[in-house]
Amino acid sequence: MSLRFKKVLITAGPTWVPIDSVRVISNTASGATGILLAQSFSRLGAKVTLVLGPVGEVKLAESIKVIRFKFFKELKDILVFELRRTKYDTLIHSAAVSDYQPARPYNKKIKSGIKNLKLELMPTEKLIDLIKKIDRNIFLVGFKFEPRAGQRALMRSAKNLIQRASCGLVVANTLRNNKYSAFVAGPLKKYIPVSTKKNLVKMLCALIDRRERCLI
């Protein structure tokens, strides 16, 4: 297999942003897709590094290097460090990164009993936009989740992310009526539908193994 000994960096799971010294804003991402990808690429002979957010304990093959994080800033620092230290062939950015953070997080715990407590939020930095600035040659796979989105909306989101972050592939996925569906999109405007996460993992492994962008 052409993936043998290739270096693959995968991000997975949710991120936290602090509200105060004990509270955070997070999301419900499980990291399941990224974990499945790490296991599959490792079985295909790739040297996998999994950067995994605050999810429960996961049993993985010893061949998979796992770096844990919780907060948005930790994920950013890990990504920058890994990309500068190691020449990765592929980066699959499946982590559910926080889009917003408190503009002024509290240093101490906010006392209970406050009426009409308001939090001002500001956008976080788009981490996927940093990747090609650090390593212009890495093959980048982005993820875009759009709840209850239709086919056209998913395709539009995928196209925008490909253009903005110079992705080789983008997975645009959604949940409608508790049913998962996704499209794998490439720069040549071809969209491959996928109906389950397991099929998505198989598809990405095959596409990245071949690295023939004209097929996607």
Secondary structure, 3 states (H helix, E strand, C coil): CCCCCCEEEEEECECEEECCCCCEECCCCCCHHHHHHHHHHHHCCCEEEEEECCCCCCCCCCCCEEEECCEHHHHHHHHHHHHHHCCCCEEEECCECCCEEECCCCCCCCCCCCCCCCCCEEECCCCHHHHHHHCCCCEEEEEEECCCCCHHHHHHHHHHHHHHHCCCEEEEEEEECCEEEEEEECCCCCEEEECCHHHHHHHHHHHHHHCCHHHC
